């Protein structure tokens, strides 16, 4: 039997409706949530994310403040901008868009952000609270993973508490952005959590952990890293990966660039198709898993809603509501 698709787009629409009601209540109290982005330099990915946040704020009805500056800004100047955002009552949450230029320290900027406006849990204080099981702002993408799992359990008629407690969850990836925090979020729900990563794979031990897991959360950044042989029958698979790949027209191998020939068959890739895929071999794993998130249309669809939820929480805290 094919896996049930955990539809992130549909779940995001449900959450948007729920948050819309909360936003209306806040605005009725005179509370206007707002997000500020801080971009230094012209990194393409950071600029794309800045545009997405601006669009998202407009759609949600949030205020928006843009701070975009050239790469020759000094670190001291960047910190002054952060301080102005900390002091701005119209800004509920601050999103530093990385990478910063080499002469600007990530940690210096992040540590200067008010912990009450750190809506994506970058600050060590908020990450520490997450580790202690007392998160104020759970990071957006890890929270999206947990939200999808919880709503899947409810849809299956399973009590969420029972669904997590003692369950074997294998996280593939140990980044500070997804792997570590999602492990904390699952552990805080009393799951039995194994955090694996590239070094686990290098030792030949990855399958030992993924094939015993009830849930596999994959956030490694490598297309088709996990295939059917690496999950057990009936597992639930959450794919966080978003990879742009070049598909060879001859052998269907995924490649990273059109400039080089196919790594498998040496076919010229200049006219090859570009495709967005996850870290999981979807077709293979969907034939074996009980449920799976698609890419696109899975975790990424819910991430912004988690950011919105944190923004509303920050606005309440700042207003003392």
Secondary structure, DSSP 8 states (H G I E B T S, - for coil): ---EEE-HHHHHHHHHHHHHHHHHHHHHTT---EEEEEEES--HHHHHHHHHHHHHHHHHT-EEEEEEE-TT--HHHHHHHHHHHHH-TT-SEEEEES---TTS-HHHHHHHS-TTS-TT--SHHHHHHHHTT--SS--HHHHHHHHHHHHHHHHTT--HHHHHTT-EEEEE---TTTHHHHHHHHHTTT-EEEEE-HHHHHTT-HHHHHTT-SEEEE-SS-TT-B-GGGS-TT-EEEE---EEEEE-TTT--EES-SSS--TTT----TT-EEEEE-SB-HHHHHTT-SEEE-SSSSHHHHHHHHHHHHHHHHHHHHHT-
